[in-house]
Amino acid sequence: MKILLYLSLLLLPALRAAAQAPHYKVYAIRFAAELHPMALSGWVAGGPEKDSVTLDFMIWLIKGDNGKNILLDAGFRRDAPEAKYFEPYSYMQPDSALARLNLQPGDITDIIVSHPHWDHIDGLSLFPNAHIWMQKEDYGYFVGGAWQKDGQPGGFEKRDVRTLLDLNMAGKLTLVDGDDKEILPGIRVYTGSRHTWNSQFVVVQTGARKVLLASDNLWVYYSLEHMMPPPKGGTFDPAGFVRSMRRMKTLVEDPKYIIPGHDARVLSIFPEVAEGVVEIK
């Protein structure tokens, strides 16, 4: 009897934590899309020249039963200077796309920044109540090193630098220091792909399973299926990018739940809940 009592006391903290852990639903939300397929070789190093891929621009909503509405990335505004290079494309402002799930911009409580390229952070200012989470080293390079003589600011916008500086000074930015960190209950971030200086991806414990939101740490499914990195300029470390993809497969029970950043196939694999929106389940 004493042994049973002792065991129950040992298990009690774990049982309480499980009872208190939030339950999340995860959605992929398309807000822009290329109107024509693009050559796969432009997105996968050594990818077949004759094959193509249809590209979408997405944000990802992590909706908790604890009142949290968390975005991975914030998309871009239509007047982003680099957006012209992707014309022609269909477009709906990211905050408007959220209305498909009956959410207003002010409902977003947190935004996890996977990396600071314009098409993923230019929309931060659309969500006035959100607290931002970003890797410390990625932030440092984005606001500092990238703009030095030997830096690489490709894909970065100066107006987005100013936005992040303002958010930091307003106390609305948390800098995450390193790999495998739980930043919110049931939500962990991982580094290693080096798509930017220290980009991060997210693993969400939904209750039934883990969902891995790769963002641009995995552009398209073909890379994951063939363990091939993006072309030159897609990562600071091609070998590290491949190692990261291998690691992704160890972090979820089923690779189906590894979600790439731009592959339109995502919207055909999972159940549609609204136009351009699927639930990852």
C-alpha positions in Angstrom: 0.0 0.0 0.0 2.9 2.3 0.9 4.5 1.6 -2.4 1.4 2.5 -4.3 1.1 5.7 -2.4 4.7 6.5 -3.1 4.3 5.9 -6.8 1.1 8.0 -7.0 3.0 10.9 -5.4 5.8 10.5 -7.9 3.3 10.5 -10.9 1.1 13.3 -9.6 3.2 16.2 -11.0 3.3 14.6 -14.5 -0.5 14.0 -14.4 -1.1 17.6 -13.4 1.2 18.8 -16.2 -0.7 16.6 -18.7 -4.0 17.9 -17.6 -2.9 21.5 -17.8 -1.1 21.2 -21.2 -2.9 23.1 -23.9 -4.4 21.4 -26.9 -3.5 22.9 -30.3 -4.9 22.8 -33.7 -2.6 23.7 -36.6 -3.6 25.3 -39.9 -1.7 26.2 -43.1 -3.1 29.4 -44.6 -2.3 30.4 -48.2 -2.3 34.1 -48.7 -0.5 34.3 -52.0 0.3 31.9 -54.9 2.4 31.8 -58.0 0.1 31.6 -61.0 2.4 29.4 -63.0 4.5 26.4 -62.0 8.2 27.0 -61.5 11.2 24.8 -62.4 12.0 22.4 -59.6 15.7 23.0 -60.2 15.3 26.5 -59.0 14.3 25.2 -55.6 16.3 22.0 -55.2 20.0 21.8 -55.9 20.4 19.1 -58.6 16.7 18.8 -59.0 15.4 17.6 -62.4 15.3 20.3 -65.0 12.1 19.0 -66.6 10.0 18.9 -63.4 8.2 21.8 -61.9 6.6 22.8 -58.6 3.7 25.0 -57.8 4.6 27.6 -55.1 2.4 29.1 -52.4 3.1 31.7 -49.8 1.7 30.6 -46.4 1.5 31.4 -42.8 0.7 28.8 -40.2 -1.8 29.2 -37.3 -1.3 27.3 -34.0 -4.6 27.7 -32.2 -4.8 26.7 -28.5 -7.6 26.0 -26.2 -5.8 28.3 -23.7 -6.6 31.5 -25.7 -3.4 31.5 -27.6 -3.5 32.2 -31.4 0.1 31.8 -32.5 1.4 32.4 -36.0 4.5 31.0 -37.5 5.6 33.9 -39.7 3.6 36.9 -40.8 3.7 36.9 -44.6 4.2 40.1 -46.5 2.4 43.3 -47.5 1.6 43.8 -51.2 4.0 46.8 -51.4 7.0 44.9 -50.3 9.8 45.9 -52.7 10.9 42.4 -53.6 7.3 41.1 -54.2 7.6 42.4 -57.8 10.0 39.6 -58.6 7.2 37.0 -58.1 4.7 38.6 -60.4 2.2 37.6 -61.6 0.8 36.0 -58.4 -2.6 36.0 -56.6 -2.6 37.8 -53.3 -4.7 38.4 -50.1 -3.1 40.4 -47.2 -2.2 37.9 -44.5 -4.4 39.4 -41.8 -7.4 39.2 -44.3 -6.6 35.6 -45.0 -7.0 34.9 -41.2 -10.7 36.0 -41.5 -11.4 32.7 -43.2 -10.9 31.2 -39.7 -13.0 34.0 -38.1 -9.9 35.7 -36.6 -9.1 39.4 -36.5 -5.5 40.8 -36.6 -5.8 41.7 -32.9 -6.6 38.1 -31.9 -3.0 37.0 -32.7 -1.2 36.7 -29.4 2.3 35.5 -30.6 4.3 35.3 -33.8 7.2 32.9 -34.1 9.7 34.2 -36.8 11.3 31.3 -38.6 13.7 33.6 -40.4 13.7 37.3 -41.4 13.3 37.1 -45.2 10.8 39.7 -46.5 8.1 37.3 -47.4 8.0 35.9 -43.9 8.2 39.0 -41.7 7.1 42.0 -43.7 3.6 41.5 -42.3 4.6 41.8 -38.6 3.1 45.2 -38.3 -0.4 43.9 -39.3 -0.8 42.2 -35.9 -0.7 44.9 -33.2 -1.1 42.7 -30.1 1.4 39.9 -31.0 4.5 39.1 -29.1 7.4 38.1 -31.4 9.8 35.1 -30.9 13.0 35.0 -32.9 16.4 33.3 -32.7 19.0 35.6 -31.0 21.7 34.9 -33.6 19.4 35.4 -36.5 18.3 38.7 -35.1 21.8 39.9 -34.6 22.8 39.1 -38.1 19.7 40.6 -39.6 20.0 43.9 -37.9 23.8 44.0 -37.9 26.2 41.7 -39.7 24.2 41.3 -42.9 24.7 45.0 -43.6 28.5 45.0 -43.1 30.9 45.0 -46.0 31.1 41.2 -46.2 27.5 40.5 -45.2 24.7 38.9 -47.2 21.5 41.0 -47.0 19.8 39.2 -49.9 16.1 38.7 -49.1 16.2 41.3 -46.3 14.3 44.5 -46.4 15.5 47.6 -44.5 12.0 48.5 -43.4 11.7 45.1 -41.8 14.9 45.8 -39.8 13.4 49.0 -38.5 10.2 47.1 -37.6 12.1 44.5 -35.5 14.2 47.2 -33.8 11.0 49.0 -32.8 9.4 45.8 -31.5 12.5 45.0 -29.5 12.6 48.5 -28.0 8.9 48.2 -27.2 9.5 45.0 -25.2 7.5 42.9 -27.7 10.4 40.7 -28.9 11.9 37.7 -27.2 15.2 36.4 -28.5 15.5 32.6 -28.2 19.0 31.5 -27.5 19.7 28.3 -29.3 18.4 24.9 -30.3 15.7 22.6 -28.9 13.9 25.2 -26.7 10.3 25.1 -25.5 9.2 28.7 -25.9 5.5 28.1 -25.0 3.9 25.1 -23.5 3.9 22.3 -26.1 5.8 24.3 -28.6 9.5 23.8 -29.3 11.9 25.4 -31.7 14.9 23.9 -33.4 17.8 25.2 -35.4 20.5 23.8 -37.8 19.2 24.4 -41.3 20.9 27.8 -41.6 18.5 29.0 -44.3 19.4 32.3 -42.8 22.1 32.9 -40.2 20.3 30.7 -37.6 16.8 30.0 -38.8 14.4 28.0 -36.7 11.5 25.5 -37.3 8.7 24.6 -34.9 7.4 21.4 -33.5 3.9 21.5 -32.0 2.5 18.9 -29.7 -1.2 18.8 -30.8 -2.2 16.0 -28.4 -2.7 13.3 -30.9 0.6 13.8 -32.6 3.5 16.2 -33.2 3.4 18.6 -36.2 6.6 20.0 -37.6 6.3 23.4 -39.3 9.5 23.8 -41.3 8.9 27.1 -43.0 11.9 27.7 -45.3 14.0 25.2 -43.5 12.4 23.0 -46.1 11.1 24.7 -49.2 9.4 21.8 -51.0 8.6 18.2 -50.5 11.1 17.0 -53.1 14.0 18.1 -50.9 12.7 16.0 -48.0 11.9 13.0 -50.2 15.4 13.0 -51.8 17.5 14.5 -49.0 18.7 17.3 -51.4 19.4 20.9 -50.2 18.3 24.1 -51.9 20.5 25.7 -54.6 23.3 28.1 -53.8 22.0 31.0 -51.7 19.3 28.9 -50.1 21.4 28.1 -47.0 24.6 29.0 -45.4 25.3 25.3 -44.9 24.0 22.8 -47.5 25.3 19.8 -45.6 23.7 21.2 -42.4 20.4 21.7 -44.3 20.4 18.0 -45.2 21.3 16.9 -41.6 18.5 19.1 -40.4 16.0 17.3 -42.7 17.2 14.0 -41.4 16.7 15.2 -37.9 13.2 16.4 -38.7 12.2 12.8 -39.5 13.2 11.8 -36.0 11.1 14.5 -34.3 7.7 13.3 -35.6 6.1 9.9 -35.8 5.1 10.3 -39.5 7.0 12.4 -42.1 3.5 13.4 -43.4 3.5 15.9 -40.6 6.7 17.7 -41.7 5.3 20.7 -43.5 7.4 22.6 -46.0 7.4 26.4 -46.5 6.2 26.9 -50.1 5.0 23.7 -51.6 1.3 23.9 -52.8 0.9 20.2 -52.3 0.3 20.9 -48.6 -3.2 22.1 -49.5 -4.1 18.9 -51.3 -2.8 16.5 -48.6 -4.8 17.8 -45.6 -8.5 18.5 -45.2 -9.7 21.9 -46.4 -11.6 23.9 -43.8 -12.0 27.1 -45.8 -10.8 28.4 -49.1 -7.0 28.2 -49.1 -6.9 26.8 -45.5 -6.2 23.3 -44.4 -6.0 21.7 -40.9 -2.8 19.7 -40.4 -4.4 16.6 -38.9 
